[in-house]
Amino acid sequence: MEMPEVARAIAAATSVAASLDLVAGDAVVLHNSNRLALRLVPVDVLARVAPLGHGAAELEIELARRLVAAGCPVGDLEPRAGPAVYTRDGFAVTLWTYYEPVTAGVSPADFAQALELLHVRLRQVDWPAPRFTDRVAEAQAVVADPEQSPRLGDADRAFLGGRLEALRRAIDDRGAAGQLLHGEPHPGNVLSTKDGPLFIDLETFCRGPVEFDLAHVPAAVVEHYPGVDHELLDECRQLVLAIVAAWRWKIGDQLPNGIRFGEELLRALREGPPWPTLDTVRER
């Protein structure tokens, strides 16, 4: 979000918290993309704020309740607030447990172990999540429509649209076993807590091969995850780069420096293997 929207989003979150007798004197921005993550202090509540219509917040709340009950390593809702979506000033606000970080980050081995546990537990959860190919189709729609992606040049549009379709077909043709996935388990969506690593941002859940999840994590994490199909992982890494690139060109995308990131993603796809992970492209 841009700074004027950040200020409004903070005001919306603190207003919601105050209505629940959770008076926040300040808000610390923890993550800013299309959604804003805030630590409300001194009440220590994690508020997630998104423009109305951004995502299915109600479904995310219900999914979180189910995953916690199933023993999945995911962040829980704030127990002092009801499991509800609150609306203020054009924003949807949800309140979650704030976990004090115990380390600056999660080690690759712990990250991989937590992700493997999440995948194991997700196999026991019955949830009508879309397939990962639905996300590909959404990205293809953005790329194909100049009104949705007016800043994307014709050559880049043809290249990106072609890669999305070819990679979707290649992964589907493999017939890999699919299951419920996090959808975007990148380092920004995993917390280091006293209870171990916990995954957050549950609106991205989908069904597909575990390699689709692994395509979002650093290479060092993959080294500790057992039974990886590395050929499939390479294709999934390319697909994730292409999907994220499509979102960066979508009109109204609020990720700071989004176009620059989109240009780097296109460059990575054109340069060819070895295929970089998202975190290495961000570092460029």
Secondary structure, 3 states (H helix, E strand, C coil): CCHHHHHHHHHHHHHHHHHCCCCCCEEEEEEECCCEEEEEECCCEEEEEEECCCCCHHHHHHHHHHHHHCCCCECCECCCCCCCCEEECCEEEEEEECCCCCCCCCCHHHHHHHHHHHHHHHCCCCCCCCEHHHHHHHHHHHHHCCCCCCCCCHHHHHHHHHHHHHHHHHHHHHCCCCEEECCCCCHHHEEEECCEEEECCHHHCEEECHHHHHCCCCHHHHCCCCCCCHHHHHHHHHHHHHHHHHHHHCCCCCCCCHHHHHHHHHHHHHHCCCCCCHHHHHHC
